[in-house]
Amino acid sequence: MIWQSIIEGLMFFFGTLIIIYMLIVVFIYGAMLFFAFLQLRKRYGLNKRDIEEEYVDAMYSKPVSIIVPAYNEEVGIINNIHSLLSLRYPEVEILVVNDGSTDGTLEKVLTHFQMKPIQKVVRQQLESEPVYGIYESEIYPYLKMFDKKNGGKADALNAGINLSKYPYFCSIDGDSILEERSLLRVMQPIILSNDEVIAAGGNIQIANGFDVRLGSVFQSDLSRNYLVTMQIVEYLRAFMMGRIALSRFNLVLIISGAFSVFSKKWVIEVGGYTKDTIGEDMELVVKLHRMIKEKKLNKRIEFVSEPVCWTEAPQSLPVLRNQRRRWQQGLIDSLWKHKKMTFNPKYGSIGLVSFPYFWIVECFGPIIEFGGYLYIIIAFFMGQIYYEVAILLALLFILYGAILSMTSVLLDAWSLRKYPNMRDVLRLLVLSLSEVVWYRPLNLFWRIEGLFRFLTKRTEWGNMKREGF
């Protein structure tokens, strides 16, 4: 009887704790959704092309170096470069950094774009592995390729910064494709802010199964792979709700390394990309925020919802698992490295709001949520006394997962209209309802694995095989 009372007390305690946590999370995401809607409504109906043309002269004063770190990207690198060559921006240079690829990436690019070796003076502002060769296209003089010793993505980006000549650089993954006006749009907050904005990230969406020719997307039908489709829903929730709301208050700690623009001066000031971390993109943003607060600068880092970078998502469970646990490990690694910022008023809203949010919701949240799933299963086996708690938790999971995901899909369909086919939108909405049953528990488990990998100091990337568009 005593043991039964203890077990019942513990079950009630943990059930209440999880319910309180989930109510807080639902409130936070509800507030994010509200602010994201307000932000999107401001821009809805604006003629974005007229705005872009109006500031084209200002863009001449802010030329951009586009850096593409490439390691074993032979499947998609040609489409990637063609999309960059098609960008509508007054002045760019495209720098492909071959980071010691073991496949045919180097040879494929050199042959396809008719590249020849050249001599170039390199200003070593950031540490990086040595560059073996520099090549320039005979067709597109502003397209160059650098062959260097393998050092990882962060090292390749640092090498690209050293070799770049313009004051702003755009980092883009080798398996991604930009729409022709994406760079124009992601640079707008930098141009309009009079240098107050020192970094900006663009919207990332998934293009698996799309018809892509020479870097252009001709067809936007949804993938038939349910795993890919669920990632589309997940991306929409992260970008259309989370980052828009955080950006409004200068609280963004993550702008995707797949497509982001930075002021080179300030990146060099903080020492460039950190090489001994898995999440080099988040780590750079956190270092910039830390510098801004410590030097009391009036600077911002923003997320822009309109630019779209199409990327390839994992199509199998093992590859997706590797990606998600690596993302979680990189997140925790950056939070831990800069833990002194947490609840520290010296760092303003970043320390008092953003860091606590990422610790509580993104870092430890998977453990609590996964515990909630286990609690629901155990409660239904232990008797009627726990049914009410289990049902309430299940309803909160549905509200948190399915309802918020469905709303994010509708926001995207309303504001960006990337999926004009109503059948595709309905399919996304229906799949959102299934997320809490299978996809979210899997994702939570993988993220918990990422936490344990951080604790055990495991840093291998795992297999990230590309299938191509």
MIKEPA-745523 format. One record per residue: x, z, y of N, C-alpha, C in turn; residue in three letters. Coordinates in steps of 0.1 Angstrom, whole numbers, plus 5000, padded with zeros to 4 digits. Example, Ala and Ser with C-alpha at 12.3 -4.5 7.8 and 13.67 -1.06 7.14 Angstrom:
513250784943512350784955513250784967ALA512850714978513750714989512950795000SER
This chain:
500850004988500050005000500950005013MET501950085012502850095024503549955026ILE503949895015504649765017503649655022TRP502349665017501349575021501049595036GLN501049715041500849745055501949685063SER503149705058504349655066504349505067ILE503949435055503949285055502849235064ILE501649305064500549265073500949285088GLU501649395090502049415104503049315109GLY504049275100505049175103504349035105LEU503349005097502648875098501948875111MET501248985114500548985127501448975139PHE502649035138503549035149504148895151PHE504648835140505148695141504148595145PHE502948615140501848515144501548525158GLY501448655164501248665178502348615186THR503548635182504748585189504748435190LEU504448365179504448225178503348165187ILE502148235187501048185195501348195210ILE501948315214502348325228503348225232ILE504348195223505348095226504647955228TYR503747925219503147795219502247775231MET501647885236500747875248501647855260LEU502847915260503847895271504247745271ILE504547695260505047555258503947455263VAL502747485258501647395262501447395277VAL501547515283501447525298502547445305PHE503747465300504947395306504747245305ILE504347195293504147045292502946995299TYR501947085300500747045308501147025323GLY501947125328502347105342503246985344ALA504146955334504946835335504046715335MET503046705327502146595326501446575340LEU501046685346500346675359501246625370PHE502446675370503446625381503846475378PHE503946445365504346305362503246205366ALA501946255364500846165368500846155383PHE501046255391501146245406502246155410LEU503346155403504446075407504145925404GLN503545905392503245765389502145705398LEU501145795401500045745410500545705423ARG501645765429502245725441502745585441LYS503245545430503945415429502945315423ARG501845355418500945255411500345165422TYR500445035419499844935428500844885438GLY502044945439503044895449503544765444LEU503844675453504444545450505944565449ASN506444595436507844635435508744525438LYS508344405435509244285438509544275453ARG508444295461508644295476509644395480ASP509544515475510444625478511844595474ILE512044535462513344495458514044395467GLU513244295471513744185479514144245493GLU513344335498513544395511514944465512GLU515444525501516644595501517844525495TYR517644395493518744315486519944315495VAL519844315508521044315516521844445515ASP521044555514521744685512522444685498ALA521944615489522644615475523944545475MET524144455485525544395486526544495489TYR526144605496527144705500527344805489SER526644795478526744885466526944805454LYS527944735452528144655440528344745428PRO528144705416528044785404528944725393VAL529744815387530444775375529644815363SER529344725354528544755342529544775330ILE529544895324530444925314529744935300ILE530144855291529544855277530544905267VAL530445035263531345075252530845025239PRO531744955231531344885219532244925207ALA531544985197532245015185531444965173TYR531944865167531144795156529744755160ASN529644675170528344635176528144485174GLU528844425164528744275163527344225161GLU526444305155525044265153524244235166VAL524544315176523744305189524444275201GLY525744275201526544265213526344135221ILE526144025214525943895221524643905229ILE523543945223522343955231522444055242ASN523144165240523444265251524044195263ASN525144125260525944065271525043955278ILE524343875271523443775277522443845286HIS521843955282520944025291521544075304SER522844115303523544155315523844035324LEU524143925318524443805326523243755333LEU522043795328520743745334520243845345SER520943955348520444055357520343995371LEU519244035378519044005392519644115400ARG520944095404521644195413522744115420TYR522844145433523744055441525244055436PRO525744165432527244165429527444265418GLU527944215406528244305395529544245388VAL530144335380531144295371530744355357GLU530944285346530544325333531844355325ILE532044485321533244525314532844575300LEU533144495290532944535276534144605271VAL534044725266535244795261535144805246VAL535944735239536044735225536844855220ASN536144955215536745085212537345085197ASP538244995195538844985181537944955170GLY536944855173536044815163536744765150SER536044795138536644755126535844635120THR534844595127534044475123534444355132ASP533644255134533944135141533544145156GLY533344255162532844265176533844195185THR535044225185536044165194536144015192LEU536243965180536443825178535143745182GLU534043805179532743745182532543725197LYS532843825205532743815220533743715226VAL535043725221536043645226535743495224LEU535143465212534843325209533643275216THR532543355216531243315222531343285237HIS532143375244532243365258533543305263PHE534243235254535443165257536443245266GLN536943355260537743445268539243425265MET539943445276541443425275542143555280LYS543343585275544043705280544443695294PRO544443805302544843805316545643935318ILE546343945329547044055333546244125344GLN546144255344545444335353546044475355LYS546144505368546744645371545644745369VAL545944845362544944955359545345085366VAL544445135373544645265380544145375371ARG545045455366544745555356544245685363GLN542845685365542245795372541745895362GLN541445855350540945945339541745915327LEU541946015319542746005306541945925296GLU542645835290541945755279543045695270SER542645655258543545595248544045455254GLU545245415250545845295255544945165253PRO545045075263544344945262545344845257VAL545044775246545944675241545944535247TYR544744495252544544365258543344355267GLY543544265277542444245287542144095286ILE540844065285540443925284539343895295TYR539343775299538343725309537643595305GLU536343585307535643475303535943355312SER536143235306536343115314535043065319GLU533943105314532643065318532043155329ILE532243285327531743385336532943475341TYR533543445352534743515356534543665358PRO533343705360533043845362532743925349TYR532943855338532843915325534143935319LEU534544055316535844095310535644175297LYS536644175289536644255277537944325275MET537944455272539144535270539144585256PHE540344555250540544605236541444725236ASP540944835231541744955232541745035218LYS542545135218542645215206541345305205LYS540845325193539645395191539845545196ASN538845585205538845725210537545785211GLY536445705207535045755209534445695221GLY533145715222532345655233532745715247LYS532945845248533345905260534745845265ALA535645835256536945775259536845635264ASP535945555257535745415261535145405275ALA534245495278533645495292534645535302LEU535545625299536545665308537545545311ASN537845475300538745355301538045255310ALA536745235308536045135316536045175331GLY535845305334535945355348537245325354ILE538345345346539645315351539845175355ASN539245085347539444945348538444875358LEU537444955362536344905371536844895386SER536244805393536744795407535644835418LYS534344865413533344885422533045035423TYR532345085434532145225437531045285428PRO530245205421529145255412529345185399TYR529045265388529145205375527845235367PHE527545135359526345155350526845155336CYS526445255328526745265314525645215306SER525845125296524745075288525345065274ILE524545105264524945095250525044945245ASP525944925236526144785231524944725223GLY523944815219522844765211521544755220ASP521744765233520644765243520544635251SER519344615256519044495264518244535277ILE518844495288518144525301517244415305LEU516044445311515244345318515944295330GLU515644185335516344125346516344205359GLU515344285361515244355374515544505372ARG516044545360516244685357517344745366SER518444675368519444735376519044745391LEU518244645396517744655409516944785411LEU516144815401515244925403515845055401ARG516845065392517545195390518445225401VAL518845125409519745145420518945185433MET517645165433516845185445517045325451GLN516845435442517045565448518345595454PRO519445535449520745545454520845485468ILE520345365469520345285481519545345492ILE518345395488517445445498517745585503LEU518645655495518845795498520045825507SER520745715512521945725520522945815513ASN523245785500524245845492523845985488ASP522646035490522246165485522146165470GLU521646055464521446045450522745985444VAL523446065435524746025430524645975415ILE523445985409523245935396521745905394ALA521445805386520045775383520045715368ALA518945755361518745705348517545625347GLY517445525338516345445336515545475324GLY514345405323513445425312513945355299ASN513945415288514445355275513245335266ILE513045215261511945185252512545105240GLN511745115229512245065216511744925214ILE512644835209512344695207512544645193ALA512544735183512644685169511544595166ASN511944485160510944375156510644275166GLY511144295179510844205189511644075187PHE511143965193511743835193512743835205ASP514043845202515043855213515943735212VAL516043655223516843535223517743535235ARG519043525233520043525244519743635254LEU519443755249519343875258517943885264GLY516943795261515643805267514643835257SER513643925260512543965251511443875253VAL511043795243509943705244508643755238PHE508743855230507543905223507544055222GLN506444115225506344265225505344315216SER505344275203504444325193505144455187ASP504244545184504744675178505344655165LEU506444725161507044725148505944765138SER506044715126505144755115505744875107ARG506944915111507545035105507045165112ASN506345245104505645365110506745465116TYR507945465110508945555115509345505129LEU509545375131509845325144508745345154VAL507445325150506345345159506245485163THR506545585155506445725159507545755169MET508645685168509745705178509345655191GLN508545545191508045485204507145595211ILE506245655203505445765209506245875214VAL507345915207508246025211508945985224GLU509445865224510145825237509245825249TYR508045775247507045775258506845915263LEU506646015254506446155258507646205266ARG508846175261510046225267510246165281ALA510046035282510445965295509245975304PHE508045945299506845935308506346065313MET506646175306506146305310507346395314MET508246415305509346515307510246485319GLY510846365318511946335328511346305341ARG510146245342509546215355509346345362ILE508746445355508446575361509646645365ALA510646655357511946725360512646655372LEU512646525372513346455383512646485396SER511446505397510746535409511346655416ARG511846755408512346875414513946885412PHE514546775410515946765408516446865397ASN515746855385516046945374516446875362LEU516746745363517046665351518446695346VAL518546735334519946765328520346655318LEU519446565315519746445306519246325312ILE520146225315519746085317520446005307ILE519745925300520245855288521445775290SER522445795281523645725282523445575278GLY522245545273521945405270521745325282ALA521345385294521145315306521145415318PHE522245425325522345515336523345465346SER523245495359524145455370524745575376VAL526045575379526645685386527545645397PHE527745735407528745715417530045745411SER531045645411532245665404533145775411LYS533045795424533745895431533446035425LYS532246065423531846205419532046225404TRP531946115396532346125382533746155380VAL534646095388536046115387536346265392ILE535646305402535746445407535546545396GLU534646525387534346625377535146595364VAL536046495364536946475353536446375343GLY535446295347534846185338534146245326GLY533946155316533246195304534146295296TYR533446395290534246485282534346435267THR535546425262535746365249535546455237LYS535646585239535446675228534046735226ASP533046645229531646685227530946565222THR529846595215528946485209528046425219ILE527546515228526546465238527246445251GLY528046335252528846315264527946275276GLU526746215274525946185286525346305292ASP524746395284524246525290525346605296MET526546615290527646695295528046645309GLU528046515311528446465324527446505335LEU526146495331525146525341525146675344VAL525446765334525546905337526746935346VAL527846865343529046895351528746855366LYS528046745368527746695381526846805388LEU525846855381524946955387525747075391HIS526647115382527447235384528347215397ARG528947105398529747075410528947075423MET527747015422526847005434526547145439ILE526147235429525847375433527047455438LYS528147445431529347515435529947475448GLU529847345451530347295464529247295475LYS527947335471526847335480526647205487LYS526547095479526346965483524946925483LEU524446845492523146795492523046665484ASN523046675471523046565462521946585452LYS521546465446520446465436520846375424ARG520246405413520246315401518846285397ILE518546155396517046115395516846035382GLU515646035378515145945367514145855373PHE514345725370513445615375512645555364VAL511345565365510445525354510345375352SER510445295363510145155361511245075354GLU512545095356513545015349513345035334PRO513444925326513344935312514544885305VAL515144965296516244925288515644925273CYS515744805267515244795253516344835244TRP516044925234517144965225516644955211THR517544965201517244955187517145105182GLU516045135176515845265170516145265155ALA516545385149516745385135515445355127PRO515645285116514545235108514445305095GLN515345395092515245475079515445615082SER514945705073515045845075516445895076LEU517445855067518845905068519445875081PRO519245755087519845725100519245805111VAL517845815111517145895121517646035120LEU517746085108518246225107519546245113ARG520546155111521846175117521746175132ASN520846085137520746075152520246195158GLN519146255152518446365158519246495157ARG519946515146520746635145521946625154ARG522446505156523546485166523146515180ARG521946465184521346485197521246635200TRP520646705190520446855191521746925192GLN522746885185524046945185524746925199GLN524546805204525146775217524446855228GLY523146875227522346955237522847095237LEU522947155225523347305224524847315229ILE525647215226527047225230527247225245ASP526447145252526547145267525947275272SER524847315267524247445272525247565270LEU525947565259526847675256528047665265TRP528647545267529847535275529547585290LYS528347565294527947605308526947715308HIS527047805298526147915297526048005309LYS527148015317527148105328526148055339LYS525647935338524747885347523247935345MET523047985332521748025328521348155336THR520148145342519548255350520548305361PHE521448215365522348245376521848195389ASN521448275399520948225412521948145420PRO523148155417524148075423523947925421LYS523247895410523047755407521647705410TYR520947785418519547755422518647725411GLY517747625413516747595403517347545390SER518547485390519147435378519347565369ILE519947665375520247785367519047875364GLY518047875373516847965371515747895364LEU515647765364514547695358514947595347VAL515847505350516247405340516947455328SER517947535330518747595319517847675310PHE517047775316516147855307515247765299PRO514647665306513747575299514447505287TYR515647455289516347385278516747485267PHE517147605270517447705260516247745252TRP515147775259513947835252513147725245ILE512947605251512047505246512747405237VAL513947355242514647255235515647305224GLU516247415227517247475218516647555207CYS516047665211515447765201514047725197PHE513347635204512047595201511847545187GLY512747455182512547405169512447515158PRO513147625159513147735150511747795150ILE511247825162510047895164508847805159ILE508947675163507847585159507847565144GLU509047545138509047535123508547655116PHE508947775122508347895117506847905118GLY506247835128504847835129504247755118GLY504847635114504347555103504347635090TYR505547715088505647795076504547905076LEU504347965088503348075089501948025085TYR501647895089500247845086500147835071ILE501147785064501147765050500947905043ILE501847995047501848125040500548205043ILE499948185055498748255059497548215050ALA497448095047496348045039496448095024PHE497648135020497848185007497648335006PHE497748405018497748545018496348615020MET495348535024494048595025493348565038GLY492148605038491248575049491648635063GLN492348745062492748815074493548735084ILE494348635078495248555086494648415089TYR493448385084492948245087492748215102TYR492248315109492048295124493348255131GLU494448335128495748305134496248175130VAL496148135117496648005112495847895119ALA494547905120493747795126494047785141ILE494247895148494647885162496047825164LEU496947855155498247795156498147645153LEU497347605143497247465140496647385152ALA495647445159495047385170496047365182LEU496947465183497947465194498947355191LEU499247335178500247225174499647095177PHE498347075174497646955177497546925192ILE497247025199497247015214498546975219LEU499647045215500947025219501546885215TYR501346855203501846725198501046605201GLY499846605194499046485194498446455208ALA497846555214497146535227498146485238ILE499246565239500246525249500846385247LEU501046355234501646225230500646115234SER499346135231498346035234498246015249MET498346125257498246105271499446035277THR500646055271501845985275501745835272SER501145795261500945655257499945595268VAL498945665271497945615281498645595295LEU499445695299500245685311501045565312LEU501745535301502645415300501745285301ASP500645285293499845165294499245145308ALA498945255315498345245328499345205339TRP500545265338501545245349502445135347SER503045115335504045015332503544895325LEU502544915317501844805310502844725301ARG503744795294504644735285504044685272LYS502944735269502144695257500844645261TYR500744515265499544465271498444445260PRO498744445248497844425237497144555234ASN495744555237495044685235495044735221MET495244645211495344685197496544765195ARG497644725201498944805200498744945206ASP498144955218497845085224497045175215VAL495945115209495145195200495845245188LEU496745155183497545195172498445315175ARG499045305187499945425191499145545193LEU497945535198497045655200496645715186LEU496345635176495945685163497145745156VAL498345685157499545745151499945875158LEU499645885170499946015177499246135170SER498046105165497246215158497946255145LEU498746165139499346205126500746275128SER501246275141502546325143502746475138GLU501746555140501946695137501946715122VAL501446625114501346635099502646605092VAL503446505097504646465090505846445099TRP505646375110506846335118507446455125TYR506646535131507146655139507846755130ARG507246795119507946895110509346835106PRO509446705103510746655099511746665111LEU511246625122512146625134512546765137ASN511746865136512047005138513147045128LEU512947015116513947045105515346985109PHE515346855113516646795116517246865128TRP516446905138517046965150517547105146ARG516947175137517547305132518847275125ILE518947165118520247125112521247105122GLU520847045134521847025145522347165150GLY521447265151521847395155522947455145LEU522647445132523647495123524947415123PHE524847285125526147205127526947255139ARG526247295150526947345161527647475157PHE526847565150527447695147528647685137LEU528547575129529647565119530747465124THR530547415137531647335143531847195136LYS530747145130530847015123530546905134ARG531446805135531346705146531246565142THR531146535128531046395124529746335129GLU529846205132528646135137527646095127TRP528146065115527246015104527045865106GLY526345805096526145655096525045615105ASN525345525115524445475124524345325123MET523945275112523945135109522945065118LYS523444955124522544865132521944755124ARG520644735126519944625119519844495128GLU519944515141519744405150518244385153GLY517944315165516644295169516044175160PHE
